[in-house]
Amino acid sequence: MFIDNGNLRRHMRIHTGEKPFKCEVCEKMFIHNHTIKRHMRIHTGEQPFKCEVCEKMFIQNDNLRRHMRIHTGDKPFKCELCEKMFSDNGNLRRHMRIHTGEKPFKCEVCEKMFIHNYHIKRHMRIHTGEKPFKCDVCKQMFTNNCELKNHMRIHIIEEPLKCNVCEKMFTHNNHIKIHMRIHTGEQLFKCDVCGNVFSRRDFLNIHMRKHTGEKPFKCKICEKMFTRNSVLNRHMRIHTGEKPFKCEVCGNVFARNSHLKRHMRIHTGE
Protein backbone atom coordinates (compact mmCIF):
# COMPACT_ATOMS: atom_id res chain seq x y z
CA MET A 1 0.00 0.00 0.00
CA PHE A 2 1.08 3.58 -0.63
CA ILE A 3 0.25 6.77 1.29
CA ASP A 4 -0.33 8.83 -1.88
CA ASN A 5 -0.90 8.39 -5.61
CA GLY A 6 2.52 9.86 -6.48
CA ASN A 7 4.34 7.10 -4.62
CA LEU A 8 2.21 4.50 -6.39
CA ARG A 9 3.01 6.02 -9.83
CA ARG A 10 6.74 5.99 -9.07
CA HIS A 11 6.52 2.38 -7.85
CA MET A 12 4.74 1.30 -11.05
CA ARG A 13 7.85 2.21 -13.07
CA ILE A 14 9.48 -0.94 -11.62
CA HIS A 15 6.86 -3.03 -13.43
CA THR A 16 6.51 -0.93 -16.61
CA GLY A 17 10.24 -0.35 -17.10
CA GLU A 18 9.63 3.39 -17.59
CA LYS A 19 12.78 5.48 -16.99
CA PRO A 20 11.89 9.17 -17.42
CA PHE A 21 15.15 10.64 -16.06
CA LYS A 22 18.07 10.88 -18.49
CA CYS A 23 21.72 11.67 -17.73
CA GLU A 24 22.82 14.47 -20.07
CA VAL A 25 26.42 13.26 -19.98
CA CYS A 26 26.23 9.51 -20.74
CA GLU A 27 22.50 9.25 -21.65
CA LYS A 28 21.85 6.50 -19.10
CA MET A 29 18.18 6.36 -18.03
CA PHE A 30 16.79 6.18 -14.46
CA ILE A 31 13.49 5.45 -12.75
CA HIS A 32 13.81 8.03 -9.97
CA ASN A 33 15.06 11.61 -9.85
CA HIS A 34 17.11 10.97 -6.68
CA THR A 35 18.86 8.09 -8.47
CA ILE A 36 20.04 10.31 -11.31
CA LYS A 37 21.26 12.91 -8.79
CA ARG A 38 23.38 10.25 -7.12
CA HIS A 39 24.58 8.99 -10.53
CA MET A 40 25.74 12.49 -11.53
CA ARG A 41 28.43 12.36 -8.84
CA ILE A 42 30.30 9.89 -11.07
CA HIS A 43 30.66 12.65 -13.67
CA THR A 44 31.18 15.59 -11.30
CA GLY A 45 33.53 13.75 -8.95
CA GLU A 46 31.51 14.92 -5.94
CA GLN A 47 32.06 12.75 -2.84
CA PRO A 48 29.98 14.18 -0.01
CA PHE A 49 30.37 11.31 2.47
CA LYS A 50 33.58 11.32 4.53
CA CYS A 51 35.08 8.66 6.79
CA GLU A 52 35.88 10.28 10.16
CA VAL A 53 38.68 7.76 10.77
CA CYS A 54 40.81 7.88 7.61
CA GLU A 55 39.10 10.79 5.80
CA LYS A 56 38.43 8.76 2.65
CA MET A 57 35.55 10.21 0.62
CA PHE A 58 32.59 8.36 -0.95
CA ILE A 59 29.86 9.05 -3.50
CA GLN A 60 27.16 7.20 -1.54
CA ASN A 61 26.39 6.81 2.15
CA ASP A 62 26.00 3.03 1.64
CA ASN A 63 29.61 2.88 0.43
CA LEU A 64 30.75 4.77 3.53
CA ARG A 65 28.85 2.41 5.85
CA ARG A 66 30.39 -0.61 4.13
CA HIS A 67 33.85 1.00 4.33
CA MET A 68 33.48 1.62 8.08
CA ARG A 69 33.53 -2.13 8.67
CA ILE A 70 37.26 -2.03 7.81
CA HIS A 71 37.80 0.12 10.90
CA THR A 72 35.26 -1.58 13.19
CA GLY A 73 36.06 -5.16 12.12
CA ASP A 74 32.33 -5.82 11.77
CA LYS A 75 31.59 -8.89 9.60
CA PRO A 76 27.81 -9.38 9.60
CA PHE A 77 27.63 -11.86 6.68
CA LYS A 78 28.26 -15.51 7.54
CA CYS A 79 28.81 -18.54 5.30
CA GLU A 80 26.42 -21.25 6.50
CA LEU A 81 28.73 -24.00 5.27
CA CYS A 82 32.14 -23.09 6.69
CA GLU A 83 31.11 -20.26 9.05
CA LYS A 84 33.61 -17.82 7.56
CA MET A 85 32.54 -14.22 8.15
CA PHE A 86 32.48 -11.35 5.64
CA SER A 87 32.10 -7.58 5.87
CA ASP A 88 30.20 -7.39 2.57
CA ASN A 89 27.36 -9.47 1.13
CA GLY A 90 28.96 -9.41 -2.32
CA ASN A 91 32.10 -11.02 -0.88
CA LEU A 92 29.96 -13.74 0.72
CA ARG A 93 28.22 -14.45 -2.61
CA ARG A 94 31.58 -14.76 -4.39
CA HIS A 95 32.90 -16.99 -1.58
CA MET A 96 29.91 -19.34 -1.94
CA ARG A 97 31.15 -20.30 -5.42
CA ILE A 98 33.96 -22.25 -3.70
CA HIS A 99 31.30 -24.52 -2.16
CA THR A 100 28.88 -24.65 -5.10
CA GLY A 101 31.56 -25.01 -7.79
CA GLU A 102 29.89 -22.26 -9.81
CA LYS A 103 32.22 -20.71 -12.39
CA PRO A 104 30.28 -17.98 -14.19
CA PHE A 105 33.20 -16.43 -16.08
CA LYS A 106 34.23 -18.12 -19.34
CA CYS A 107 37.33 -17.51 -21.45
CA GLU A 108 36.21 -16.94 -25.06
CA VAL A 109 39.53 -18.26 -26.39
CA CYS A 110 40.03 -21.60 -24.59
CA GLU A 111 36.64 -21.88 -22.81
CA LYS A 112 38.21 -22.31 -19.38
CA MET A 113 35.82 -21.32 -16.57
CA PHE A 114 36.60 -19.13 -13.55
CA ILE A 115 35.04 -18.29 -10.19
CA HIS A 116 35.98 -14.61 -10.16
CA ASN A 117 36.03 -11.91 -12.83
CA TYR A 118 39.53 -10.79 -11.86
CA HIS A 119 40.74 -14.40 -12.38
CA ILE A 120 39.63 -14.39 -16.02
CA LYS A 121 41.17 -10.95 -16.56
CA ARG A 122 44.50 -12.28 -15.29
CA HIS A 123 44.10 -15.48 -17.35
CA MET A 124 43.47 -13.52 -20.58
CA ARG A 125 47.04 -12.20 -20.44
CA ILE A 126 48.16 -15.72 -21.46
CA HIS A 127 46.33 -15.25 -24.76
CA THR A 128 46.99 -11.53 -25.30
CA GLY A 129 50.62 -11.56 -24.14
CA GLU A 130 49.90 -8.47 -22.04
CA LYS A 131 52.51 -7.83 -19.32
CA PRO A 132 51.38 -4.79 -17.30
CA PHE A 133 53.81 -5.19 -14.37
CA LYS A 134 57.22 -3.60 -14.93
CA CYS A 135 60.46 -3.97 -12.97
CA ASP A 136 61.74 -0.47 -12.19
CA VAL A 137 65.32 -1.75 -12.08
CA CYS A 138 65.78 -3.73 -15.31
CA LYS A 139 62.50 -2.83 -17.11
CA GLN A 140 61.50 -6.50 -17.55
CA MET A 141 57.73 -6.98 -17.88
CA PHE A 142 55.49 -9.55 -16.14
CA THR A 143 51.93 -10.79 -16.50
CA ASN A 144 51.09 -10.56 -12.79
CA ASN A 145 52.29 -8.85 -9.62
CA CYS A 146 53.35 -12.12 -7.99
CA GLU A 147 55.85 -12.80 -10.78
CA LEU A 148 57.21 -9.28 -10.43
CA LYS A 149 57.68 -9.67 -6.65
CA ASN A 150 59.55 -12.94 -7.15
CA HIS A 151 61.72 -11.33 -9.81
CA MET A 152 62.57 -8.35 -7.59
CA ARG A 153 64.51 -10.67 -5.27
CA ILE A 154 67.19 -10.82 -7.99
CA HIS A 155 67.90 -7.15 -7.37
CA ILE A 156 67.76 -7.29 -3.57
CA ILE A 157 71.24 -7.57 -2.08
CA GLU A 158 71.00 -10.26 0.58
CA GLU A 159 72.89 -13.34 1.76
CA PRO A 160 72.40 -16.00 -0.95
CA LEU A 161 71.20 -19.49 0.01
CA LYS A 162 73.32 -22.44 -1.01
CA CYS A 163 72.24 -26.02 -1.71
CA ASN A 164 74.37 -28.34 0.44
CA VAL A 165 74.23 -31.10 -2.19
CA CYS A 166 75.07 -29.40 -5.51
CA GLU A 167 76.07 -25.93 -4.23
CA LYS A 168 73.57 -24.15 -6.49
CA MET A 169 72.72 -20.68 -5.16
CA PHE A 170 69.22 -19.25 -4.51
CA THR A 171 67.86 -15.83 -3.57
CA HIS A 172 64.83 -17.09 -1.63
CA ASN A 173 64.27 -19.79 0.98
CA ASN A 174 61.17 -21.14 -0.78
CA HIS A 175 63.13 -21.69 -3.99
CA ILE A 176 65.81 -23.78 -2.27
CA LYS A 177 63.11 -25.87 -0.54
CA ILE A 178 61.55 -26.69 -3.92
CA HIS A 179 65.00 -27.37 -5.41
CA MET A 180 65.88 -29.84 -2.63
CA ARG A 181 63.11 -32.16 -3.84
CA ILE A 182 65.35 -32.95 -6.84
CA HIS A 183 67.86 -34.49 -4.45
CA THR A 184 65.43 -36.06 -1.96
CA GLY A 185 63.01 -37.37 -4.58
CA GLU A 186 60.13 -35.93 -2.54
CA GLN A 187 56.97 -35.60 -4.62
CA LEU A 188 54.11 -33.90 -2.84
CA PHE A 189 51.58 -33.33 -5.62
CA LYS A 190 49.63 -36.32 -6.93
CA CYS A 191 47.40 -36.55 -10.00
CA ASP A 192 44.00 -37.91 -8.96
CA VAL A 193 43.42 -39.30 -12.46
CA CYS A 194 46.52 -41.40 -13.21
CA GLY A 195 48.42 -41.35 -9.92
CA ASN A 196 51.54 -39.61 -11.24
CA VAL A 197 53.28 -37.52 -8.59
CA PHE A 198 55.17 -34.25 -8.96
CA SER A 199 57.58 -32.19 -6.89
CA ARG A 200 55.81 -28.91 -7.71
CA ARG A 201 52.17 -27.85 -8.00
CA ASP A 202 52.75 -26.01 -11.29
CA PHE A 203 54.13 -29.25 -12.81
CA LEU A 204 50.93 -31.02 -11.73
CA ASN A 205 48.78 -28.22 -13.20
CA ILE A 206 50.57 -28.57 -16.56
CA HIS A 207 50.24 -32.37 -16.43
CA MET A 208 46.47 -32.15 -15.76
CA ARG A 209 45.98 -30.59 -19.19
CA LYS A 210 46.66 -34.04 -20.67
CA HIS A 211 43.52 -35.29 -18.94
CA THR A 212 41.31 -32.21 -19.39
CA GLY A 213 42.38 -31.45 -22.96
CA GLU A 214 42.91 -27.82 -21.98
CA LYS A 215 45.18 -25.93 -24.39
CA PRO A 216 45.41 -22.32 -23.19
CA PHE A 217 48.22 -21.19 -25.53
CA LYS A 218 47.16 -20.18 -29.04
CA CYS A 219 49.28 -19.42 -32.09
CA LYS A 220 48.19 -16.03 -33.46
CA ILE A 221 49.20 -17.00 -36.98
CA CYS A 222 47.63 -20.45 -37.55
CA GLU A 223 45.44 -20.60 -34.39
CA LYS A 224 46.84 -23.99 -33.34
CA MET A 225 46.43 -24.56 -29.59
CA PHE A 226 49.07 -25.84 -27.15
CA THR A 227 49.18 -27.10 -23.56
CA ARG A 228 52.39 -25.23 -22.68
CA ASN A 229 53.84 -21.83 -23.52
CA SER A 230 57.26 -23.36 -24.20
CA VAL A 231 55.72 -25.61 -26.88
CA LEU A 232 54.01 -22.59 -28.47
CA ASN A 233 57.34 -20.71 -28.51
CA ARG A 234 58.99 -23.68 -30.24
CA HIS A 235 56.12 -23.89 -32.72
CA MET A 236 56.44 -20.19 -33.58
CA ARG A 237 59.85 -20.89 -35.11
CA ILE A 238 58.01 -22.62 -37.98
CA HIS A 239 56.46 -19.26 -38.87
CA THR A 240 59.41 -17.00 -38.03
CA GLY A 241 62.15 -19.25 -39.44
CA GLU A 242 64.20 -18.67 -36.29
CA LYS A 243 66.95 -21.25 -35.70
CA PRO A 244 68.65 -20.44 -32.39
CA PHE A 245 70.68 -23.66 -32.02
CA LYS A 246 74.02 -23.60 -33.85
CA CYS A 247 76.52 -26.38 -34.44
CA GLU A 248 79.93 -25.20 -33.22
CA VAL A 249 81.67 -27.59 -35.63
CA CYS A 250 80.14 -26.84 -39.03
CA GLY A 251 77.95 -23.82 -38.34
CA ASN A 252 74.62 -25.45 -39.27
CA VAL A 253 71.64 -23.95 -37.41
CA PHE A 254 68.50 -25.66 -36.09
CA ALA A 255 65.07 -24.66 -34.81
CA ARG A 256 65.15 -27.20 -31.95
CA ASN A 257 67.85 -28.32 -29.55
CA SER A 258 66.92 -31.99 -30.10
CA HIS A 259 67.67 -31.55 -33.82
CA LEU A 260 71.08 -30.11 -33.00
CA LYS A 261 71.87 -33.05 -30.69
CA ARG A 262 70.89 -35.53 -33.41
CA HIS A 263 73.01 -33.64 -35.90
CA MET A 264 76.05 -33.70 -33.59
CA ARG A 265 76.24 -37.48 -33.94
CA ILE A 266 77.57 -36.90 -37.46
CA HIS A 267 80.63 -35.25 -35.96
CA THR A 268 81.05 -37.45 -32.87
CA GLY A 269 80.32 -40.75 -34.62
CA GLU A 270 78.04 -41.66 -31.73
C-alpha positions as CSV (number, residue, x, y, z in Angstrom):
1,M,0.0,0.0,0.0
2,F,1.1,3.6,-0.6
3,I,0.3,6.8,1.3
4,D,-0.3,8.8,-1.9
5,N,-0.9,8.4,-5.6
6,G,2.5,9.9,-6.5
7,N,4.3,7.1,-4.6
8,L,2.2,4.5,-6.4
9,R,3.0,6.0,-9.8
10,R,6.7,6.0,-9.1
11,H,6.5,2.4,-7.9
12,M,4.7,1.3,-11.0
13,R,7.9,2.2,-13.1
14,I,9.5,-0.9,-11.6
15,H,6.9,-3.0,-13.4
16,T,6.5,-0.9,-16.6
17,G,10.2,-0.3,-17.1
18,E,9.6,3.4,-17.6
19,K,12.8,5.5,-17.0
20,P,11.9,9.2,-17.4
21,F,15.2,10.6,-16.1
22,K,18.1,10.9,-18.5
23,C,21.7,11.7,-17.7
24,E,22.8,14.5,-20.1
25,V,26.4,13.3,-20.0
26,C,26.2,9.5,-20.7
27,E,22.5,9.3,-21.6
28,K,21.8,6.5,-19.1
29,M,18.2,6.4,-18.0
30,F,16.8,6.2,-14.5
31,I,13.5,5.4,-12.8
32,H,13.8,8.0,-10.0
33,N,15.1,11.6,-9.8
34,H,17.1,11.0,-6.7
35,T,18.9,8.1,-8.5
36,I,20.0,10.3,-11.3
37,K,21.3,12.9,-8.8
38,R,23.4,10.3,-7.1
39,H,24.6,9.0,-10.5
40,M,25.7,12.5,-11.5
41,R,28.4,12.4,-8.8
42,I,30.3,9.9,-11.1
43,H,30.7,12.6,-13.7
44,T,31.2,15.6,-11.3
45,G,33.5,13.7,-9.0
46,E,31.5,14.9,-5.9
47,Q,32.1,12.8,-2.8
48,P,30.0,14.2,0.0
49,F,30.4,11.3,2.5
50,K,33.6,11.3,4.5
51,C,35.1,8.7,6.8
52,E,35.9,10.3,10.2
53,V,38.7,7.8,10.8
54,C,40.8,7.9,7.6
55,E,39.1,10.8,5.8
56,K,38.4,8.8,2.7
57,M,35.5,10.2,0.6
58,F,32.6,8.4,-0.9
59,I,29.9,9.0,-3.5
60,Q,27.2,7.2,-1.5
61,N,26.4,6.8,2.1
62,D,26.0,3.0,1.6
63,N,29.6,2.9,0.4
64,L,30.7,4.8,3.5
65,R,28.8,2.4,5.9
66,R,30.4,-0.6,4.1
67,H,33.9,1.0,4.3
68,M,33.5,1.6,8.1
69,R,33.5,-2.1,8.7
70,I,37.3,-2.0,7.8
71,H,37.8,0.1,10.9
72,T,35.3,-1.6,13.2
73,G,36.1,-5.2,12.1
74,D,32.3,-5.8,11.8
75,K,31.6,-8.9,9.6
76,P,27.8,-9.4,9.6
77,F,27.6,-11.9,6.7
78,K,28.3,-15.5,7.5
79,C,28.8,-18.5,5.3
80,E,26.4,-21.2,6.5
81,L,28.7,-24.0,5.3
82,C,32.1,-23.1,6.7
83,E,31.1,-20.3,9.1
84,K,33.6,-17.8,7.6
85,M,32.5,-14.2,8.1
86,F,32.5,-11.4,5.6
87,S,32.1,-7.6,5.9
88,D,30.2,-7.4,2.6
89,N,27.4,-9.5,1.1
90,G,29.0,-9.4,-2.3
91,N,32.1,-11.0,-0.9
92,L,30.0,-13.7,0.7
93,R,28.2,-14.5,-2.6
94,R,31.6,-14.8,-4.4
95,H,32.9,-17.0,-1.6
96,M,29.9,-19.3,-1.9
97,R,31.1,-20.3,-5.4
98,I,34.0,-22.3,-3.7
99,H,31.3,-24.5,-2.2
100,T,28.9,-24.7,-5.1
101,G,31.6,-25.0,-7.8
102,E,29.9,-22.3,-9.8
103,K,32.2,-20.7,-12.4
104,P,30.3,-18.0,-14.2
105,F,33.2,-16.4,-16.1
106,K,34.2,-18.1,-19.3
107,C,37.3,-17.5,-21.5
108,E,36.2,-16.9,-25.1
109,V,39.5,-18.3,-26.4
110,C,40.0,-21.6,-24.6
111,E,36.6,-21.9,-22.8
112,K,38.2,-22.3,-19.4
113,M,35.8,-21.3,-16.6
114,F,36.6,-19.1,-13.6
115,I,35.0,-18.3,-10.2
116,H,36.0,-14.6,-10.2
117,N,36.0,-11.9,-12.8
118,Y,39.5,-10.8,-11.9
119,H,40.7,-14.4,-12.4
120,I,39.6,-14.4,-16.0
121,K,41.2,-10.9,-16.6
122,R,44.5,-12.3,-15.3
123,H,44.1,-15.5,-17.3
124,M,43.5,-13.5,-20.6
125,R,47.0,-12.2,-20.4
126,I,48.2,-15.7,-21.5
127,H,46.3,-15.3,-24.8
128,T,47.0,-11.5,-25.3
129,G,50.6,-11.6,-24.1
130,E,49.9,-8.5,-22.0
131,K,52.5,-7.8,-19.3
132,P,51.4,-4.8,-17.3
133,F,53.8,-5.2,-14.4
134,K,57.2,-3.6,-14.9
135,C,60.5,-4.0,-13.0
136,D,61.7,-0.5,-12.2
137,V,65.3,-1.7,-12.1
138,C,65.8,-3.7,-15.3
139,K,62.5,-2.8,-17.1
140,Q,61.5,-6.5,-17.6
141,M,57.7,-7.0,-17.9
142,F,55.5,-9.5,-16.1
143,T,51.9,-10.8,-16.5
144,N,51.1,-10.6,-12.8
145,N,52.3,-8.8,-9.6
146,C,53.3,-12.1,-8.0
147,E,55.9,-12.8,-10.8
148,L,57.2,-9.3,-10.4
149,K,57.7,-9.7,-6.7
150,N,59.5,-12.9,-7.1
151,H,61.7,-11.3,-9.8
152,M,62.6,-8.3,-7.6
153,R,64.5,-10.7,-5.3
154,I,67.2,-10.8,-8.0
155,H,67.9,-7.1,-7.4
156,I,67.8,-7.3,-3.6
157,I,71.2,-7.6,-2.1
158,E,71.0,-10.3,0.6
159,E,72.9,-13.3,1.8
160,P,72.4,-16.0,-0.9
161,L,71.2,-19.5,0.0
162,K,73.3,-22.4,-1.0
163,C,72.2,-26.0,-1.7
164,N,74.4,-28.3,0.4
165,V,74.2,-31.1,-2.2
166,C,75.1,-29.4,-5.5
167,E,76.1,-25.9,-4.2
168,K,73.6,-24.2,-6.5
169,M,72.7,-20.7,-5.2
170,F,69.2,-19.2,-4.5
171,T,67.9,-15.8,-3.6
172,H,64.8,-17.1,-1.6
173,N,64.3,-19.8,1.0
174,N,61.2,-21.1,-0.8
175,H,63.1,-21.7,-4.0
176,I,65.8,-23.8,-2.3
177,K,63.1,-25.9,-0.5
178,I,61.6,-26.7,-3.9
179,H,65.0,-27.4,-5.4
180,M,65.9,-29.8,-2.6
181,R,63.1,-32.2,-3.8
182,I,65.3,-33.0,-6.8
183,H,67.9,-34.5,-4.4
184,T,65.4,-36.1,-2.0
185,G,63.0,-37.4,-4.6
186,E,60.1,-35.9,-2.5
187,Q,57.0,-35.6,-4.6
188,L,54.1,-33.9,-2.8
189,F,51.6,-33.3,-5.6
190,K,49.6,-36.3,-6.9
191,C,47.4,-36.5,-10.0
192,D,44.0,-37.9,-9.0
193,V,43.4,-39.3,-12.5
194,C,46.5,-41.4,-13.2
195,G,48.4,-41.3,-9.9
196,N,51.5,-39.6,-11.2
197,V,53.3,-37.5,-8.6
198,F,55.2,-34.2,-9.0
199,S,57.6,-32.2,-6.9
200,R,55.8,-28.9,-7.7
201,R,52.2,-27.9,-8.0
202,D,52.7,-26.0,-11.3
203,F,54.1,-29.3,-12.8
204,L,50.9,-31.0,-11.7
205,N,48.8,-28.2,-13.2
206,I,50.6,-28.6,-16.6
207,H,50.2,-32.4,-16.4
208,M,46.5,-32.2,-15.8
209,R,46.0,-30.6,-19.2
210,K,46.7,-34.0,-20.7
211,H,43.5,-35.3,-18.9
212,T,41.3,-32.2,-19.4
213,G,42.4,-31.5,-23.0
214,E,42.9,-27.8,-22.0
215,K,45.2,-25.9,-24.4
216,P,45.4,-22.3,-23.2
217,F,48.2,-21.2,-25.5
218,K,47.2,-20.2,-29.0
219,C,49.3,-19.4,-32.1
220,K,48.2,-16.0,-33.5
221,I,49.2,-17.0,-37.0
222,C,47.6,-20.5,-37.5
223,E,45.4,-20.6,-34.4
224,K,46.8,-24.0,-33.3
225,M,46.4,-24.6,-29.6
226,F,49.1,-25.8,-27.1
227,T,49.2,-27.1,-23.6
228,R,52.4,-25.2,-22.7
229,N,53.8,-21.8,-23.5
230,S,57.3,-23.4,-24.2
231,V,55.7,-25.6,-26.9
232,L,54.0,-22.6,-28.5
233,N,57.3,-20.7,-28.5
234,R,59.0,-23.7,-30.2
235,H,56.1,-23.9,-32.7
236,M,56.4,-20.2,-33.6
237,R,59.9,-20.9,-35.1
238,I,58.0,-22.6,-38.0
239,H,56.5,-19.3,-38.9
240,T,59.4,-17.0,-38.0
241,G,62.1,-19.2,-39.4
242,E,64.2,-18.7,-36.3
243,K,67.0,-21.3,-35.7
244,P,68.7,-20.4,-32.4
245,F,70.7,-23.7,-32.0
246,K,74.0,-23.6,-33.8
247,C,76.5,-26.4,-34.4
248,E,79.9,-25.2,-33.2
249,V,81.7,-27.6,-35.6
250,C,80.1,-26.8,-39.0
251,G,77.9,-23.8,-38.3
252,N,74.6,-25.5,-39.3
253,V,71.6,-23.9,-37.4
254,F,68.5,-25.7,-36.1
255,A,65.1,-24.7,-34.8
256,R,65.1,-27.2,-32.0
257,N,67.8,-28.3,-29.6
258,S,66.9,-32.0,-30.1
259,H,67.7,-31.5,-33.8
260,L,71.1,-30.1,-33.0
261,K,71.9,-33.1,-30.7
262,R,70.9,-35.5,-33.4
263,H,73.0,-33.6,-35.9
264,M,76.1,-33.7,-33.6
265,R,76.2,-37.5,-33.9
266,I,77.6,-36.9,-37.5
267,H,80.6,-35.2,-36.0
268,T,81.0,-37.4,-32.9
269,G,80.3,-40.7,-34.6
270,E,78.0,-41.7,-31.7
